[in-house]
Amino acid sequence: MATPAEAAAMRRAVALAARGLGSTSPNPVVGCVILNAEGRTAGEGLHRRAGGPHAEVDALRAAGERARGGTAVVTLEPCDHTGRTGPCTQALIEAGIARVVHAVADPTPTAAGGAATLRAAGVDVESGLLAAEAEQGNTAWLTAMRLGRPHITWKYAATLDGRTAAADGTSRWITSAESRADVHRLRAESDAVLVGSGTARTDDPHLAVRGIDGATQPLRVVLDTEATAVRPGARVLDGAAETVVAVAEDLPYEVTAHLPEVWRLPRGATGLDLRALLGLLHARGVRSVLLEGGATLAGAFAAAGAVDRVIGYLAPALLGDGPAVLTGAGITTVTDAMRLRLTEATLIGPDLRVTAIPCEKEN
C-alpha cells in the first residue's frame, strides 16, 4: 500500500507532467519523483520533448546515487521498449531502484509490460495510485492511444445568451483580453489548432501562440473544402507555424498551388470526411486538437461524436440576436441532448470560463 510520502510524490509528479503539455507528442506527458531509501525526495524529472529523456531517466539523473534502494513514483507505467531512447525499466533496474509506484498502466502494445519486467527483476511494483488525477493530466495521449484519433477540445467565446457575434456580424471582442490570453495558453498546450472555412474567410485568424515564451507552435489546420477561404496573403500562411489546408480530393490541383501543405480528403455528408481528417492528424503525431471553428464546424464534430472536452468563455453581456454557439449537431429533441459534466468554472478577468466533458452514455 502506498505511503503518504508516495502519495505526495505522485501529486508532484502529476504537476511535473503538466509542464510537458504541447511539446511531447507523439509521446505522453509523464512526471517522476525519486524518493531515497528513507522516503525523502532525491530527484524529480519530466518528459520535456519527444526524443528527449523520459521522465524516469530525467529524475534518476537528478537523484544520482541517492536513488539506490529508493522508490520511483511515476505517472505512467515505465516503458519496456527501445525507441529513440532506451527502456525506462532497464534504467530503473540499473539505478538500484527497489520499488516503483505508477499511476496509470501503459495502453500501448509496444511500450506496455514495464511492470512485469520490473517485478521479474525483483523490484516491488504498485499501480493505480492517484490514477484519476494522472489520467486527467494525460487525457489527450490516452484518448489518442485508445481511440486511434486525437483528443478534441472545442473552445468557444460567447455572451451569456449564447451569441458568438452580433446581428451585424461583429464579434471583436466579445470576451476580455484576459480570456484571449488564456486561449493562447490552450493553444500552447495543444498539438494542433483547427478552424473551418467560415472562420478563415471571416476572421483571417493567425492561430499561432503569442505571449508565451518558449511555446511550441501548434500545427495550424484549416478545413477549406472548396479551397476558397485561405487565399494568398492569409495570416495562417505567414510561416509562424506549420499550416495544413484540408480540401476536397476532387478539386483541381491548380487551385491549391499557393498553399504550403494540402491534405486532399473525401467529401462527407456536410463537408469533408472528419474521420479521414482525424486519421491523418493521428498519423502526423497529433494527440490533441483545439477546435476553434465556428458553430457549423463544432456541430459537425459533435454530430460525429468527436468532442472530448468543451471550454466556453462566457462574457457578462447580452446581444439578444446573432449567431448561436452550435448548429448542425443533429440534435432535434431534448432527450437527444449531448449531456456534459462540469469539471471547472472559474473567473478569467470579467468572464466565466466553463469546462465540461461528455457524460458517459448508459448502456
C-alpha positions as CSV (number, residue, x, y, z in Angstrom):
1,M,0.0,0.0,0.0
2,A,1.3,3.4,-0.9
3,T,2.7,5.6,1.9
4,P,1.8,9.3,2.5
5,A,5.2,10.3,1.1
6,E,4.5,8.3,-2.1
7,A,1.1,10.0,-2.5
8,A,2.6,13.4,-2.0
9,A,5.3,12.5,-4.6
10,M,2.7,11.4,-7.1
11,R,0.8,14.7,-6.8
12,R,4.1,16.4,-7.5
13,A,4.8,14.0,-10.4
14,V,1.3,14.9,-11.9
15,A,2.2,18.6,-11.7
16,L,5.6,18.0,-13.3
17,A,4.0,16.1,-16.2
18,A,1.7,19.0,-17.0
19,R,4.8,21.1,-17.8
20,G,5.2,19.0,-21.0
21,L,1.8,19.7,-22.4
22,G,2.1,20.7,-26.1
23,S,5.7,19.7,-26.5
24,T,6.0,15.9,-26.1
25,S,3.8,14.5,-28.9
26,P,3.5,11.9,-30.1
27,N,4.7,10.8,-26.7
28,P,2.7,11.2,-23.4
29,V,3.4,13.7,-20.7
30,V,5.0,12.0,-17.8
31,G,6.3,13.1,-14.4
32,C,8.6,11.2,-12.0
33,V,9.8,11.7,-8.4
34,I,12.6,9.6,-6.9
35,L,12.4,9.0,-3.2
36,N,15.5,7.8,-1.4
37,A,15.5,4.8,0.9
38,E,14.3,7.0,3.8
39,G,11.3,8.2,1.8
40,R,12.7,11.8,1.1
41,T,12.8,13.4,-2.3
42,A,16.1,12.7,-4.0
43,G,15.3,13.9,-7.6
44,E,12.5,14.7,-9.9
45,G,12.0,14.9,-13.6
46,L,9.6,15.1,-16.6
47,H,9.4,14.2,-20.2
48,R,10.0,17.6,-21.9
49,R,10.0,16.8,-25.6
50,A,9.8,13.8,-28.0
51,G,13.2,12.3,-28.5
52,G,14.5,13.6,-25.2
53,P,15.0,11.8,-21.9
54,H,11.9,10.1,-20.4
55,A,10.8,11.3,-17.0
56,E,12.3,8.4,-15.2
57,V,15.7,9.0,-16.7
58,D,15.5,12.7,-16.0
59,A,14.6,12.1,-12.4
60,L,17.3,9.4,-12.0
61,R,20.0,11.8,-13.3
62,A,18.9,14.4,-10.7
63,A,18.9,11.8,-7.9
64,G,22.2,10.1,-8.7
65,E,23.4,7.6,-6.1
66,R,20.6,8.7,-3.8
67,A,18.2,6.6,-6.0
68,R,19.8,3.3,-4.9
69,G,17.4,1.4,-2.7
70,G,14.7,4.1,-3.2
71,T,11.3,4.4,-4.9
72,A,10.4,5.8,-8.3
73,V,6.9,7.4,-8.3
74,V,5.8,7.9,-11.9
75,T,2.5,9.0,-13.5
76,L,2.7,6.3,-16.3
77,E,3.9,2.7,-16.2
78,P,7.6,2.8,-17.2
79,C,8.2,1.8,-20.8
80,D,9.7,-1.5,-21.7
81,H,10.8,-0.9,-25.3
82,T,13.6,0.8,-27.2
83,G,12.6,3.7,-29.4
84,R,14.5,6.9,-29.7
85,T,15.5,6.3,-26.1
86,G,16.1,3.1,-24.2
87,P,13.6,1.3,-21.9
88,C,13.0,3.0,-18.6
89,T,12.6,-0.3,-16.9
90,Q,16.3,-1.0,-17.5
91,A,17.3,2.4,-16.3
92,L,15.4,1.9,-13.1
93,I,16.9,-1.5,-12.5
94,E,20.4,-0.4,-13.2
95,A,20.0,2.6,-10.8
96,G,19.1,0.1,-8.0
97,I,15.5,1.3,-7.5
98,A,13.8,-1.1,-5.1
99,R,10.2,0.0,-5.6
100,V,8.2,1.6,-8.4
101,V,4.8,3.2,-7.9
102,H,2.9,4.2,-11.1
103,A,-0.5,5.7,-11.5
104,V,-1.7,4.5,-15.0
105,A,-0.9,1.4,-17.0
106,D,0.5,2.0,-20.4
107,P,-2.2,1.0,-23.0
108,T,0.2,0.8,-26.0
109,P,1.3,-2.7,-27.1
110,T,4.9,-1.6,-27.8
111,A,5.7,0.1,-24.5
112,A,3.5,-1.8,-22.1
113,G,4.8,-4.6,-19.9
114,G,7.1,-2.5,-17.8
115,A,5.6,-3.5,-14.5
116,A,6.0,-7.2,-15.3
117,T,9.7,-6.7,-16.3
118,L,10.4,-4.8,-13.1
119,R,8.8,-7.4,-10.9
120,A,10.8,-10.1,-12.7
121,A,13.9,-8.2,-11.7
122,G,12.9,-8.2,-8.1
123,V,11.5,-4.7,-7.9
124,D,8.4,-4.1,-5.8
125,V,5.7,-2.6,-8.1
126,E,2.4,-0.9,-7.2
127,S,0.0,0.6,-9.7
128,G,-3.1,2.8,-9.5
129,L,-2.0,5.5,-7.0
130,L,-3.9,8.7,-7.9
131,A,-4.9,7.2,-11.2
132,A,-7.8,9.6,-11.9
133,E,-5.5,12.6,-11.4
134,A,-2.8,11.2,-13.6
135,E,-5.3,10.2,-16.3
136,Q,-6.8,13.7,-16.4
137,G,-3.4,15.2,-16.9
138,N,-2.5,12.8,-19.7
139,T,-6.0,12.5,-21.2
140,A,-5.1,13.7,-24.7
141,W,-2.4,11.0,-25.2
142,L,-4.5,8.3,-23.5
143,T,-7.5,9.2,-25.7
144,A,-5.4,9.0,-28.8
145,M,-3.9,5.6,-27.9
146,R,-7.3,4.1,-27.0
147,L,-9.4,5.6,-29.9
148,G,-6.8,6.0,-32.6
149,R,-7.6,9.7,-33.1
150,P,-6.6,12.9,-31.4
151,H,-8.4,14.3,-28.3
152,I,-10.6,17.2,-29.3
153,T,-11.2,20.3,-27.2
154,W,-13.9,22.6,-28.6
155,K,-13.3,26.2,-27.4
156,Y,-15.8,29.0,-28.0
157,A,-16.4,32.5,-26.8
158,A,-20.0,33.8,-26.3
159,T,-22.2,36.2,-24.5
160,L,-24.4,34.9,-21.6
161,D,-27.2,34.4,-24.0
162,G,-25.1,32.2,-26.2
163,R,-24.3,34.6,-29.1
164,T,-20.9,34.4,-30.8
165,A,-21.4,37.6,-32.8
166,A,-23.9,40.5,-33.1
167,A,-26.7,40.5,-35.7
168,D,-24.4,42.6,-38.0
169,G,-21.7,40.0,-37.8
170,T,-19.3,42.0,-35.5
171,S,-17.6,39.8,-32.9
172,R,-14.4,41.6,-31.8
173,W,-14.2,41.5,-28.9
174,I,-17.0,39.6,-27.1
175,T,-14.7,38.4,-24.4
176,S,-11.9,40.1,-22.5
177,A,-8.2,40.4,-23.1
178,E,-7.6,38.1,-20.1
179,S,-9.8,35.4,-21.8
180,R,-8.0,35.9,-25.1
181,A,-4.6,35.4,-23.4
182,D,-5.9,32.2,-21.8
183,V,-6.8,30.9,-25.2
184,H,-3.1,31.3,-26.2
185,R,-2.3,29.0,-23.2
186,L,-4.7,26.4,-24.6
187,R,-3.0,26.7,-28.0
188,A,0.4,26.2,-26.4
189,E,-0.8,23.0,-24.7
190,S,-2.3,21.6,-28.0
191,D,-0.6,19.9,-30.9
192,A,-2.9,21.4,-33.5
193,V,-5.4,24.3,-33.8
194,L,-8.3,23.7,-36.2
195,V,-10.8,26.1,-37.9
196,G,-13.2,25.8,-40.8
197,S,-13.6,27.9,-44.0
198,G,-16.2,30.2,-42.4
199,T,-13.8,31.3,-39.7
200,A,-10.9,31.5,-42.1
201,R,-12.9,33.6,-44.5
202,T,-14.5,36.0,-42.0
203,D,-11.7,36.4,-39.4
204,D,-8.5,35.6,-41.3
205,P,-7.2,34.1,-38.0
206,H,-3.5,33.7,-37.2
207,L,-3.9,30.6,-34.9
208,A,-0.3,30.7,-33.6
209,V,0.7,31.1,-30.0
210,R,1.6,34.6,-28.8
211,G,2.7,35.9,-25.5
212,I,4.1,32.6,-24.1
213,D,7.8,32.3,-24.1
214,G,9.2,29.0,-25.3
215,A,5.9,27.7,-26.5
216,T,5.9,25.0,-29.2
217,Q,3.8,26.3,-32.0
218,P,0.8,24.0,-32.8
219,L,0.1,22.8,-36.3
220,R,-2.4,25.2,-37.9
221,V,-5.2,23.3,-39.7
222,V,-7.9,24.9,-41.9
223,L,-10.8,22.8,-43.3
224,D,-11.4,24.6,-46.6
225,T,-13.5,22.2,-48.7
226,E,-13.6,24.2,-51.9
227,A,-10.2,25.9,-51.4
228,T,-11.7,29.4,-51.5
229,A,-11.1,30.6,-47.9
230,V,-7.3,30.5,-47.5
231,R,-6.2,33.0,-50.1
232,P,-2.7,34.2,-50.9
233,G,-1.5,36.5,-48.1
234,A,-3.7,34.9,-45.4
235,R,-2.3,35.1,-41.9
236,V,-2.0,31.4,-41.5
237,L,0.5,31.3,-44.4
238,D,3.0,33.6,-42.7
239,G,5.5,31.0,-41.5
240,A,5.0,31.5,-37.8
241,A,3.9,27.8,-37.6
242,E,3.3,24.9,-39.9
243,T,0.0,25.1,-41.7
244,V,-2.1,22.4,-43.4
245,V,-5.2,23.2,-45.5
246,A,-7.6,20.3,-46.0
247,V,-9.6,20.3,-49.2
248,A,-11.9,18.0,-51.1
249,E,-10.0,15.3,-53.0
250,D,-11.8,16.0,-56.3
251,L,-10.6,19.7,-56.6
252,P,-8.2,20.6,-59.5
253,Y,-4.6,20.8,-58.2
254,E,-4.1,24.3,-59.6
255,V,-6.5,25.8,-57.1
256,T,-4.3,24.8,-54.2
257,A,-0.9,25.8,-55.7
258,H,-0.4,28.7,-53.3
259,L,-0.8,26.5,-50.2
260,P,2.2,25.1,-48.4
261,E,0.8,21.7,-47.5
262,V,-2.5,20.3,-48.6
263,W,-4.5,17.3,-47.5
264,R,-7.0,16.0,-50.0
265,L,-9.9,14.3,-48.2
266,P,-13.1,12.6,-49.3
267,R,-16.2,14.6,-49.0
268,G,-18.6,13.8,-46.1
269,A,-22.3,14.4,-45.7
270,T,-21.7,18.1,-44.9
271,G,-18.2,19.0,-45.9
272,L,-15.0,16.9,-45.5
273,D,-14.8,13.4,-44.0
274,L,-13.9,14.2,-40.4
275,R,-12.9,10.6,-39.7
276,A,-10.4,10.7,-42.5
277,L,-9.1,14.1,-41.2
278,L,-8.6,12.7,-37.7
279,G,-6.8,9.7,-39.0
280,L,-4.3,11.9,-40.9
281,L,-3.8,14.0,-37.8
282,H,-3.2,11.0,-35.7
283,A,-0.7,9.6,-38.2
284,R,1.1,13.0,-38.1
285,G,1.6,12.6,-34.4
286,V,-1.1,15.0,-33.3
287,R,-2.5,13.9,-30.0
288,S,-4.5,17.0,-29.0
289,V,-6.6,19.3,-31.2
290,L,-8.0,22.7,-30.1
291,L,-11.1,23.2,-32.2
292,E,-11.6,27.0,-32.7
293,G,-14.0,26.9,-35.6
294,G,-17.5,28.3,-35.7
295,A,-20.9,26.9,-34.9
296,T,-21.2,24.8,-38.1
297,L,-17.8,23.1,-37.7
298,A,-18.4,22.5,-34.0
299,G,-21.7,21.0,-34.8
300,A,-20.1,18.6,-37.3
301,F,-17.6,17.4,-34.7
302,A,-20.4,17.0,-32.1
303,A,-22.5,15.0,-34.6
304,A,-19.5,12.8,-35.3
305,G,-19.0,12.1,-31.6
306,A,-15.6,13.7,-31.7
307,V,-15.8,16.3,-29.0
308,D,-13.9,15.2,-25.8
309,R,-13.9,18.5,-23.9
310,V,-15.8,21.8,-24.1
311,I,-14.3,25.1,-22.9
312,G,-16.6,28.1,-23.0
313,Y,-15.6,31.7,-22.3
314,L,-18.8,33.5,-21.3
315,A,-18.8,37.3,-21.3
316,P,-21.2,39.2,-19.0
317,A,-23.0,40.7,-21.9
318,L,-26.3,40.2,-23.8
319,L,-26.9,40.6,-27.6
320,G,-30.4,39.1,-28.0
321,D,-29.7,38.2,-31.6
322,G,-26.8,36.9,-33.7
323,P,-25.2,33.5,-34.5
324,A,-25.6,30.8,-31.9
325,V,-22.8,28.8,-30.4
326,L,-23.6,25.5,-32.0
327,T,-25.6,24.5,-35.1
328,G,-25.9,21.3,-37.2
329,A,-25.2,18.8,-34.4
330,G,-28.1,16.7,-35.5
331,I,-30.0,17.2,-32.1
332,T,-33.7,17.7,-32.6
333,T,-35.1,16.9,-29.2
334,V,-34.2,17.4,-25.6
335,T,-33.8,13.7,-24.9
336,D,-31.0,13.6,-27.5
337,A,-29.1,16.5,-25.9
338,M,-25.3,16.0,-25.6
339,R,-25.1,15.9,-21.8
340,L,-21.9,17.2,-20.2
341,R,-20.4,17.0,-16.8
342,L,-18.9,20.3,-15.5
343,T,-15.4,19.9,-14.3
344,E,-14.4,23.6,-13.7
345,A,-15.9,27.0,-13.6
346,T,-13.5,30.0,-12.9
347,L,-13.4,33.7,-13.5
348,I,-10.9,34.9,-16.1
349,G,-10.9,38.6,-15.8
350,P,-14.6,39.7,-16.1
351,D,-15.5,36.5,-17.9
352,L,-16.5,33.0,-16.8
353,R,-14.6,30.0,-18.1
354,V,-16.6,26.8,-18.0
355,T,-15.0,23.4,-18.7
356,A,-17.1,20.3,-19.3
357,I,-16.7,16.8,-20.7
358,P,-19.3,14.5,-22.2
359,C,-21.1,12.2,-19.8
360,E,-20.6,8.5,-20.3
361,K,-23.6,7.1,-22.1
362,E,-25.7,4.5,-20.2
363,N,-25.8,1.0,-21.8
